[in-house]
Amino acid sequence: MSKQIGYAVERQARTYLTDQGLRWITSNYTCRWGEIDLIMRDKEYWVFVEVRARVSDEYGGALGSITREKQRKILKTATHYLTINKLYDKCPVRIDVIAVQGSESKIEWIKDAFQA
C-alpha cells in the first residue's frame, strides 16, 4: 500500500474518531522505536491508535497484520511519548486499533486492543 493511500486511511480514521467524540492531538508521532499513527484524547484517556488497512482478508487482513513485534513497538513508542511529555503515571492510557477492511473501506474500531 502506498504512503499516500496510508495517509488517506489515517485521515479517514481521524475523522471517524473525532465524530465519535475523541479529540485529536497529533498524527504520525515518531521516535527511534517506531511510530504511532494517531494520538487522541477520550475524556481522561490518552489514546494511541494504530491504523491498519487491507483490501482483502487474505493473510489475516488488517487486524492480523498487527504482530507481537508491532505491538511491542507501539507500546515502546507510546511510553516514549508519555515520558517526554511528563504524562507517565498521570493519566489512564489505551491502545486502540482502527482496521479498515475491503474495497468499501469498512471501519472497525477496537478499543483497548492490547496492553503491556
PyMOL commands that set and color helices and strands:
alter all, ss='L'
color gray80, all
select helices_A, chain A and resi 3-19+58-64+68-84
alter helices_A, ss='H'
color red, helices_A
select strands_A, chain A and resi 23-31+34-42+45-54+93-101+106-110
alter strands_A, ss='S'
color yellow, strands_A
deselect
rebuild
show_as cartoon
